[in-house]
Amino acid sequence: MDARGQGGLLDVELAPDFRRSRQIYWTYYEPREGGNGLAVARGRLVDGPQPRVENVQVVFRMLPTLESTLHAGGRMVWAPDGKLFVTLGDRSILPGRVQAQRLDSHFGKIVRINSDGSVPRDNPFVGRAGARPEIWSSGHRNVLSAALDGQGRLWEVEMGPRGGDELNRPEPGKDYGWPAIGYGEEYSGKAIHKATQARGLEQPVYYWDPVISPSGMAIYSGSLFPEWRGNVFIGGLSSKALVRLVMNGDRVAGEERLLTDRNARIREVVQGPDGALYVLTDAENGSLLKITPRR
């Protein structure tokens, strides 16, 4: 494992049939000849006095290989049909960034695979010459937040540069514009995009400027907070907040910042089986918080 920079272990998910199969999946930076890249591995969890993972198998590798310690993405989301979405970043450096809209590269993409890593036959670019068949959507910068809504549809929030974090609902075969269009600029202040809109490129559902630096995402469906059903919760790193979006259909109707008094970077947010929200803060003394209604 390559743990430099933004690397290391990135996400862990249970297989949909975990109770039977005991399979777990994880994403990580894999060192390779010529650089590194995101990989998805799976194995069988054996619990007990000496827990271990057996029969480890890599089921997906981001290609091409590039030397970078930044922007590999790494979130996984299981769809209702048993397919696995994996988010992939643009690797940040210019040789990777320019591949975010190219279909011969995994950089800046969301991919969709079967549980064994094979390609679903109904993926949008299956059979297209020169296209990697795992690709679901393109033109993303770096996606560290992804979740399904109540209709089983994928949503994601991706990091912009200085300005331009985006909420998107990725649809098959569509291009979400990075780096051709967007609402941010280089950290130096120099321009990146020629425009904010262009024909054939998708607009975000919502964007932030200044950024929230999104990491982790849950769309609430529990019973503990009935007034929050359908709301989107996003961990904020630089914003040091749990960002709540109130949705009206597929549009954002309102935004609230929670937990700002803790002055903590929020790395992850998930909904537990009890309907509580579990929030992981990102710091030397990081904490796992459980959010429930006041009694």
Helices and strands as residue ranges (DSSP letters): E 9-14, H 18-21, E 23-32, E 35-46, E 52-61, E 76-78, E 84-87, H 94-97, E 110-113, E 135-137, E 143-148, E 154-158, E 165-168, E 206-208, E 214-219, G 226-228, E 232-236, E 241-248, E 251-258, G 260-262, E 266-271, E 277-281, E 288-291
